[in-house]
Amino acid sequence: MAGELTSDKTADGSGAAEAGRAEKASFGFRTVALGEKQGMVDHVFHQVASRYDLMNDLMSGGMHRLWKDAMVSWLAPPRKTRRTWRVLDVAGGTGDIATRIVESGAYGAKGKSSGRIEATVCDINNSMLTVGRDRAEAAGHAANIRFAQGNAESLPFPDNHFDAYTIAFGIRNVPRIQVALEEAYRVLKRGGRFMCLEFSQVDLPVLDRVYDLYSFNVIPRMGQEVTGDGDSYQYLVESIRKFPHQARFAAMIEKAGFSRVDYRNLSGGIAAIHSGWKL
């Protein structure tokens, strides 16, 4: 993964632009200029937005729903709160995680206490946000789930604002993961919690071979059939293999300033949940 930019920024921003071209990042198994990756990732998600959750169901056999439930269960949103409990879900355009959080904190969500849960979904891709807004309104959650377009590396929110930060299957698409982790730390309150659900490294000898065969031979073809875009799913499969393994990612979370960092493997390490606290 590409590191932070080290070039000085000129008054017109040309220094940052030059640095973006000079630094490298992985786009699946390809190496591209750091400044090009975000646009390439955006294109992928514009292509697949309308059928994103359907493809997640097909690719994982519905397991992604159980994994997301496991993350929200470990987060344990308050069922009663005397104040507004704020959670930021980054790269969560379709609102899948935010909906689970709001519904799991039932009393706050339905206004039966003096406080409530307020979820903000932040995604850089407007096509994904459009899907999420429509779904939140249809589910009756428009009052509790807000949507904002923004970059995980430069969040449009104040310091020390949120009680929790979640990101599911999104951080591996961020060009500068360490910068995104530092932004998560910045926007969380003291005592706030960071949680990340992401594909990870399979730790079972037979399962890892089966998983590789399935990933590279079935998923791109499935993506082509369902969305008409196999290339986007080829990238998604490759991006999983380029993402840091569980222990390395935990170290990156600690480097960003988080304490009590821990992780749990799901389905033999196909996915993992990482947790950390801003103390």
C-alpha positions in Angstrom: 0.0 0.0 0.0 1.1 3.5 -0.8 2.4 5.6 2.1 1.7 9.2 2.9 2.8 11.9 0.5 6.0 13.5 1.4 6.3 16.3 -1.2 5.7 19.9 -0.1 2.5 21.4 -1.4 2.9 24.6 -3.5 0.4 27.5 -3.2 -1.5 26.3 -6.3 -1.6 22.7 -5.1 0.8 21.6 -7.9 3.1 20.0 -5.4 0.4 17.6 -4.2 -0.6 16.9 -7.8 3.0 16.0 -8.7 3.3 13.8 -5.6 0.1 12.1 -6.5 1.5 11.2 -9.9 4.9 10.1 -8.5 3.5 7.9 -5.6 2.2 4.5 -6.5 -0.8 2.5 -5.4 -2.2 -0.9 -6.2 -5.4 -1.2 -8.2 -6.0 -4.9 -7.8 -2.8 -6.5 -9.1 -1.9 -3.4 -11.2 0.3 -0.6 -10.0 -1.0 2.8 -10.8 -0.3 6.4 -9.9 -1.7 7.2 -6.5 -3.6 10.2 -7.9 -5.3 7.9 -10.4 -6.6 5.2 -8.1 -9.6 7.0 -6.6 -11.1 7.8 -10.0 -10.6 4.2 -11.1 -12.3 2.9 -7.9 -15.1 5.4 -8.4 -15.7 4.1 -11.8 -16.0 0.5 -10.5 -18.7 1.5 -8.0 -20.6 3.7 -10.4 -20.8 0.5 -12.6 -22.1 -1.8 -9.9 -24.1 0.5 -7.5 -27.6 -0.6 -8.5 -26.8 -4.3 -8.0 -24.1 -4.1 -5.4 -26.0 -5.7 -2.5 -27.4 -8.4 -4.9 -23.9 -9.3 -6.0 -22.8 -9.4 -2.3 -25.6 -12.0 -1.7 -24.6 -14.1 -4.7 -20.8 -13.9 -4.1 -21.0 -14.8 -0.4 -24.0 -17.0 -0.4 -25.7 -14.5 1.9 -22.8 -14.8 4.4 -22.1 -11.0 4.2 -25.3 -10.4 6.0 -24.2 -12.6 8.9 -20.8 -10.9 8.9 -22.4 -7.4 9.1 -24.7 -8.6 11.8 -21.7 -9.8 13.8 -20.0 -6.4 13.5 -23.0 -4.5 14.7 -23.5 -7.0 17.5 -19.9 -6.5 18.6 -20.4 -2.7 18.3 -23.5 -3.0 20.6 -25.2 0.3 19.8 -27.2 1.6 22.8 -30.8 0.5 23.0 -31.5 3.4 25.4 -29.7 6.7 25.3 -30.5 10.0 27.0 -28.6 11.9 24.3 -28.0 11.6 20.6 -25.5 8.8 19.9 -23.7 9.5 16.6 -22.2 6.9 14.4 -20.4 7.5 11.1 -20.4 4.8 8.5 -17.8 5.4 5.9 -17.9 3.9 2.4 -21.4 2.7 3.3 -23.3 4.2 0.4 -26.2 1.8 0.2 -26.9 2.3 3.9 -26.7 -1.4 4.8 -24.6 -1.0 8.0 -26.3 2.2 9.1 -29.7 0.6 8.8 -28.6 -2.3 11.0 -27.2 0.1 13.6 -30.3 2.2 13.7 -32.6 -0.8 13.9 -30.5 -2.6 16.6 -30.8 0.5 18.8 -34.5 0.3 18.7 -35.5 2.6 21.5 -33.4 5.5 20.2 -34.5 4.9 16.6 -38.2 4.9 17.4 -38.0 7.9 19.7 -39.1 6.1 22.8 -36.4 7.7 25.0 -35.1 11.2 25.3 -32.1 10.4 23.0 -31.7 8.6 19.7 -29.3 7.0 17.3 -28.1 9.2 14.5 -26.2 7.5 11.7 -24.3 9.4 9.0 -23.4 7.5 5.9 -20.4 9.0 4.1 -19.3 7.8 0.7 -17.3 9.3 -2.1 -19.5 7.7 -4.8 -22.8 9.5 -5.4 -24.3 6.5 -7.3 -24.0 4.5 -4.1 -25.4 7.3 -2.0 -28.4 7.6 -4.3 -29.2 3.9 -3.7 -28.8 4.4 0.1 -31.1 7.5 0.3 -33.8 5.7 -1.6 -33.6 2.7 0.7 -33.6 4.7 3.9 -36.6 6.6 2.9 -38.5 3.4 1.8 -37.6 1.8 5.2 -38.8 4.8 7.2 -35.3 5.7 8.4 -34.9 9.1 6.7 -35.0 10.9 10.1 -32.2 8.8 11.6 -29.9 8.2 8.7 -28.1 11.1 6.9 -26.1 10.9 3.8 -23.0 12.9 2.9 -20.6 12.7 0.0 -17.0 12.8 1.2 -13.6 11.2 1.0 -12.4 8.8 3.7 -9.0 10.5 3.6 -10.4 14.0 4.3 -13.7 13.7 6.1 -16.1 16.7 6.0 -16.8 16.5 9.8 -15.4 18.2 12.9 -13.0 16.8 15.4 -14.3 14.7 18.3 -17.8 14.4 16.9 -18.8 10.8 16.6 -19.3 8.0 19.2 -18.5 5.3 16.7 -16.9 4.9 13.2 -17.7 1.9 11.1 -16.5 0.8 7.6 -17.5 -2.4 5.9 -15.7 -3.8 2.8 -14.6 -0.3 1.9 -11.2 0.5 3.4 -9.3 -1.7 1.0 -10.4 0.6 -1.8 -9.0 3.8 -0.1 -5.7 4.9 -1.8 -4.0 5.8 1.5 -5.3 3.5 4.2 -3.2 5.0 7.0 -4.5 8.5 6.2 -8.1 7.2 6.4 -7.4 5.5 9.8 -6.0 8.8 11.1 -9.1 10.6 9.9 -11.2 8.0 11.7 -9.3 8.8 14.9 -9.7 12.6 14.4 -13.5 12.6 14.1 -14.2 10.2 17.0 -14.8 11.5 20.5 -12.7 10.3 23.4 -14.1 6.9 24.3 -15.3 6.5 20.7 -14.9 3.2 18.9 -13.5 2.3 15.4 -14.8 -0.9 13.8 -13.9 -2.3 10.4 -15.3 -5.3 8.6 -13.1 -6.4 5.6 -12.1 -9.4 3.6 -8.9 -10.8 5.0 -6.5 -13.7 4.9 -7.9 -17.2 5.1 -6.1 -19.2 7.8 -7.3 -22.7 7.0 -5.1 -24.7 4.6 -7.8 -26.4 2.4 -10.2 -23.5 2.5 -7.7 -21.0 1.2 -7.2 -23.0 -2.0 -10.9 -23.5 -2.5 -11.5 -19.8 -1.9 -8.9 -18.8 -4.4 -10.4 -21.0 -7.1 -13.8 -19.7 -6.4 -12.7 -16.0 -6.3 -10.8 -15.9 -9.5 -12.9 -18.3 -11.6 -16.4 -17.7 -10.5 -16.9 -14.2 -9.1 -15.8 -12.2 -12.3 -18.0 -14.4 -14.4 -20.9 -13.9 -12.0 -20.3 -10.2 -12.1 -20.4 -10.2 -15.9 -23.7 -12.1 -15.9 -25.4 -10.1 -13.2 -24.1 -6.6 -13.8 -22.6 -6.8 -17.3 -19.2 -5.9 -15.8 -16.8 -8.7 -15.0 -13.8 -6.4 -14.9 -15.0 -4.6 -11.8 -15.3 -7.8 -10.0 -11.9 -9.0 -11.2 -10.6 -5.8 -9.5 -12.5 -6.5 -6.3 -11.1 -10.0 -6.1 -7.6 -8.8 -6.6 -8.0 -6.0 -4.1 -8.8 -8.5 -1.4 -5.4 -10.2 -2.0 -3.6 -6.9 -1.8 -5.1 -5.9 1.5 -2.9 -6.3 4.7 -3.4 -9.5 6.7 -5.1 -9.3 10.1 -2.1 -8.6 12.3 -0.6 -6.1 9.9 -3.9 -4.2 9.7 -4.2 -4.2 13.5 -0.7 -2.6 13.7 -1.8 0.1 11.2 -4.9 0.8 13.4 -2.6 1.2 16.5 -0.3 3.4 14.5 -3.2 5.8 13.9 -3.5 6.2 17.7 -6.2 3.6 18.7 -5.9 1.5 21.8 -7.2 -1.9 22.8 -7.0 -3.0 19.1 -8.4 -6.5 18.5 -9.8 -8.5 15.7 -12.1 -11.5 15.1 -11.9 -13.8 12.2 -15.1 -14.8 10.4 -15.6 -17.9 8.3 -12.0 -19.1 8.6 -10.5 -15.6 7.9 -12.4 -14.9 4.7 -13.5 -11.8 6.5 -12.4 -10.2 9.8 -13.7 -7.5 12.1 -11.1 -5.1 13.6 -12.0 -3.0 16.7 -10.1 -0.1 18.3 -10.8 2.6 20.9 -9.9 6.3 21.0 -8.9 6.6 24.7 
